[in-house]
Amino acid sequence: FARLMPPEKYGRQHPEYYSEINGIRHPVGNQLCLSNRNMRQELIRNIRKLLREKPSAKIISVSQDDNNDYCRCRECNLLAGRYGNTQSGILIDCLNEIAASLEHEFPGVFFETLAYAYSVKPPENIRPRHNVIVRLCADNCGQPLNSPANSNFRDALTTWSKLTNRLMVWNYVSLFGNYLIPNPNWGNHGINLRFFRDHGVIAVFNQAGGNEN
């Protein structure tokens, strides 16, 4: 979100584009007020401009920033309620509008978003469009992802796989407390990959270092 709607550009003049928390808008948190119609139109304009500058692009990520400062304004709460009180529902609602608005000009482009942290729980009453990709972020722990210990993630992946045939996974294979120590989930990789395959996951990204590069 911060790259597509930079707070240094919009924050002062349009704080309503960003999250409301405890009645105060927080542009420094980078999360967007996804129910705001004007924000959505500006977001679409910025994405269109970026895609025109990069005509070879096939996927563009429109994803939340890495914090829990999602918008709690009245309109966002009402929109979340329409989709089972889920933040993922608001996100998919926004992505679907973006994908529908830009599909004619960019028919070969997919619009990807993360299902991460507060947006892992799948929505109700909405599905991602055919040109929207959901990249579900896995839990990082020592048990296989299909085990009872990971029932929340297992159930989330199972439900997401029923909502879309363009499901990807961001998988964690490093120990973030100490990158030089092997993660105790090494023995689970085969089990996890087969679990992803059996639930229609079309691609897996394994984050094995301290950043995504």
Buried (B, 14 or more C-beta within 10 A) or exposed (E): BBEBBEBEEBBEEBBBBBBBBEEEBBBEBBBBBBBBEEBBEBBBEBBBEEBEEEEEBEEBBBBBBEEEBBBBBEBBBEBBEBBBEBBBBBBBBBBBBBBBBBBEEBEEBBBBBBBBEBBBBBBBEBEBBEBBBBBBBBBBBEBBBBBEBBEEBBEBBBBBBEBBEBBBBBBBBBBEEEEEEEBEBEEBBEBBBEBBEEBBBEEBBBBEEEEEE
